Amino acid sequence: MKYEIAVIPGDGIGPEIVKEACGVLDRVGEVFGHSFHYTEVLMGGASIDVHGVPLTDEALETARRSDSVLLGAVGGNVGNSRWYDAAPHLRPEAGLLAIRKGLGLFANIRPAYLYRELSSACPLKESIIGDGFDMVILRELTGGLYFGERYTKEVDGALTAVDTLTYSEHEIRRIAVKAFEIAMKRKKHVTSVDKANVLDSSRLWRKVVEEVAAGYPEVTLAHMLVDNCAMQLVMNPGQFDVILTENMFGDILSDEASMITGSIGMLSSASLNEGKFGLYEPSHGSAPDIAGKDLANPIATILSAAMMLRYSFDLDREAAAVEEAVQKVLSEGYRTPDIMAEGGIQVGTAQMGRLICERI
Ligand code: NAD
């Protein structure tokens, strides 16, 4: 089969890690008889430097016409990049919000998996890690507080800021359906996270999630308050299979879950629309501190490409081949500096990509 992929290298380490992920896709193509065709798209600081905006309409259109999108990362050094003082809609990260909204990417999937080989980097005690953990966080991505009406105005002589948290039944239902569909392919357990003891939006969330759950009798459903979930993630992470939650709670909990895996350089993510179309990117940012030095770990981006094979192209065997190759490289002791430990063999970005290709 032939697949059209829009590739957004972005800023910082983005171009280096995306190059390795495309190399891995090419290797999959050779071995399994597929052809991947790439069209490069500018976004973030790279687009601001050329077009003055973080995402042009043409770039969005190219992404929309493709079968899926592979993204590195966008953004510069927080506090002192040449884009830092621009108006909010002219900053690199505005490109991310625009492409998610423009492509209707409402479902963000972030796996948090503990590789046995890297468990020494996990900040949790051995007694808590137990048999390890393997969860997926499903975060609603285009609604809630980050997209609601917001303003700051003076009220009775004091500046007052307002952010609005809005969710419709429709927005909750479609993300809940995705969560149950994913759970059906995994351990069949969904934990829905909300703040139903306080928020109206959370009460509606709970009601709609229960309606959706009724259609999946094989999947067990638990509700958990967000503050408890933040604690449970570090007390007993093994209890989770699929965590389903709204935009802001998901933003925070998915970073917490990344942290307990030991390395942000290993974590993939996917953002999907109602169909098979998706944008795939590592969970980390553009790491400007190590850009251009062959130090970046490309595995998160390579595993994101594997998610693309599975979720957008239905190539499960090919996705598993990439995941197994990553596992093999780690078992053989190869490490980029961010996951280096005593006894490991340190390699750079390009060599890590090459080693993974050779094992597919
Ligand atoms: P970051 O994830 O870029 O970096 C945090 C730390 O992790 C740094 O020390 C970095 O060197 C390290 N790191 C990250 N990815 C790594 C990898 N693959 N290999 C080895 N080490 C890695 O987060 P930050 O420093 O807070 O943000 C930097 C820029 O990235 C900012 O402009 C921010 O807005 C942007 N950002 C973009 C995205 C995105 O494009 N989706 C996400 C988060 C942050």
Boltz pocket constraint, residues with backbone or C-beta under 6 A from the ligand:
constraints:
  - pocket:
      binder: B
      contacts: [[A, 13], [A, 72], [A, 73], [A, 74], [A, 75], [A, 76], [A, 77], [A, 78], [A, 93], [A, 96], [A, 264], [A, 265], [A, 281], [A, 282], [A, 283], [A, 284], [A, 285], [A, 286], [A, 287], [A, 288], [A, 289], [A, 290], [A, 295], [A, 296], [A, 297], [A, 298], [A, 300], [A, 338]]
      max_distance: 6.0
